[in-house]
Structures are given as structure tokens and as C-alpha cells.
Amino acid sequence: MSNTITQTRLSMRLDAYLRKYTGKMLVPKAEWERVWRVADVARTRNTLTPELVDDVRKALKELETAREMPL
């Protein structure tokens, strides 16, 4: 039971990061694409881990930081 709850919570966090990503219309980078793909497959297989979700958060933060830097 707790595994189902854990997977649901991690999936919800993943969805929140995707909403933030699409809402800001950030330009995708290879790192984002890679970690998102891995996390999304893990979600489908119910094998999400906090580390995978954190990798997505870090990639999103990197995109946000790159966007804020002046050219």
C-alpha cells in the first residue's frame, strides 16, 4: 500500500515539474529531455524513485537559471 502511495506522490511531483516547464515555455536541453524520458518511463513502470524525480527538478532549475542569464 505504501508503495502505491509513494509512487502516486512521486508522480504528482513529476507532473508539477512538467506543468512548470511547459508553463514557462523553456527551451528544451538535452539534459531535460534525458531525465524527463527516464522518469516518465519509470512512472509508467511504477518504479519512480525520489532520486529520479530530483533529477527532473535539477534539470528544470538549470533551464530556469539559463533563461534568467543575460546573453
C-alpha positions as a Markdown table, in Angstrom:
| # | Residue | x | y | z |
|---|---|---|---|---|
| 1 | Met | 0.0 | 0.0 | 0.0 |
| 2 | Ser | 2.7 | 2.5 | 0.9 |
| 3 | Asn | 4.5 | 1.7 | -2.4 |
| 4 | Thr | 1.4 | 2.8 | -4.3 |
| 5 | Ile | 1.1 | 5.9 | -2.2 |
| 6 | Thr | 4.8 | 6.7 | -2.7 |
| 7 | Gln | 4.5 | 6.2 | -6.5 |
| 8 | Thr | 1.5 | 8.5 | -6.6 |
| 9 | Arg | 3.2 | 11.2 | -4.6 |
| 10 | Leu | 6.3 | 11.0 | -6.8 |
| 11 | Ser | 4.2 | 11.0 | -9.9 |
| 12 | Met | 2.4 | 14.2 | -8.7 |
| 13 | Arg | 5.7 | 15.9 | -8.1 |
| 14 | Leu | 6.8 | 14.9 | -11.6 |
| 15 | Asp | 3.5 | 16.4 | -13.1 |
| 16 | Ala | 4.1 | 19.6 | -11.2 |
| 17 | Tyr | 7.6 | 19.9 | -12.7 |
| 18 | Leu | 6.2 | 19.3 | -16.2 |
| 19 | Arg | 3.5 | 21.9 | -15.7 |
| 20 | Lys | 6.1 | 24.4 | -14.5 |
| 21 | Tyr | 8.3 | 23.6 | -17.5 |
| 22 | Thr | 5.5 | 23.9 | -20.1 |
| 23 | Gly | 4.1 | 27.0 | -18.4 |
| 24 | Lys | 7.4 | 28.9 | -18.7 |
| 25 | Met | 7.9 | 27.7 | -22.3 |
| 26 | Leu | 11.5 | 26.9 | -21.6 |
| 27 | Val | 13.7 | 25.9 | -24.4 |
| 28 | Pro | 14.5 | 22.2 | -24.0 |
| 29 | Lys | 18.0 | 21.0 | -23.5 |
| 30 | Ala | 19.4 | 17.5 | -23.8 |
| 31 | Glu | 19.6 | 17.1 | -20.1 |
| 32 | Trp | 16.0 | 17.9 | -19.6 |
| 33 | Glu | 14.9 | 15.5 | -22.4 |
| 34 | Arg | 17.0 | 12.7 | -21.0 |
| 35 | Val | 15.9 | 12.9 | -17.3 |
| 36 | Trp | 12.3 | 13.5 | -18.3 |
| 37 | Arg | 12.3 | 10.4 | -20.5 |
| 38 | Val | 13.8 | 8.2 | -17.9 |
| 39 | Ala | 11.4 | 9.5 | -15.2 |
| 40 | Asp | 8.4 | 9.1 | -17.4 |
| 41 | Val | 9.3 | 5.5 | -18.3 |
| 42 | Ala | 9.8 | 4.8 | -14.6 |
| 43 | Arg | 6.4 | 6.3 | -13.8 |
| 44 | Thr | 4.8 | 4.0 | -16.4 |
| 45 | Arg | 6.5 | 1.0 | -14.8 |
| 46 | Asn | 5.8 | 2.2 | -11.2 |
| 47 | Thr | 9.5 | 2.3 | -10.4 |
| 48 | Leu | 9.9 | 6.0 | -9.7 |
| 49 | Thr | 12.4 | 6.9 | -7.1 |
| 50 | Pro | 12.9 | 10.2 | -5.3 |
| 51 | Glu | 16.3 | 10.4 | -7.0 |
| 52 | Leu | 14.8 | 10.3 | -10.5 |
| 53 | Val | 12.2 | 13.0 | -9.6 |
| 54 | Asp | 15.0 | 15.1 | -8.0 |
| 55 | Asp | 17.0 | 14.8 | -11.3 |
| 56 | Val | 14.0 | 16.3 | -13.1 |
| 57 | Arg | 13.8 | 19.1 | -10.6 |
| 58 | Lys | 17.5 | 19.8 | -11.0 |
| 59 | Ala | 17.2 | 19.9 | -14.8 |
| 60 | Leu | 14.3 | 22.3 | -14.6 |
| 61 | Lys | 16.2 | 24.5 | -12.3 |
| 62 | Glu | 19.1 | 24.5 | -14.7 |
| 63 | Leu | 16.8 | 25.6 | -17.5 |
| 64 | Glu | 15.3 | 28.3 | -15.4 |
| 65 | Thr | 18.7 | 29.6 | -14.4 |
| 66 | Ala | 19.9 | 29.6 | -18.0 |
| 67 | Arg | 16.9 | 31.6 | -19.1 |
| 68 | Glu | 17.5 | 34.2 | -16.5 |
| 69 | Met | 21.1 | 34.8 | -17.5 |
| 70 | Pro | 21.5 | 37.7 | -19.9 |
| 71 | Leu | 23.0 | 37.0 | -23.3 |
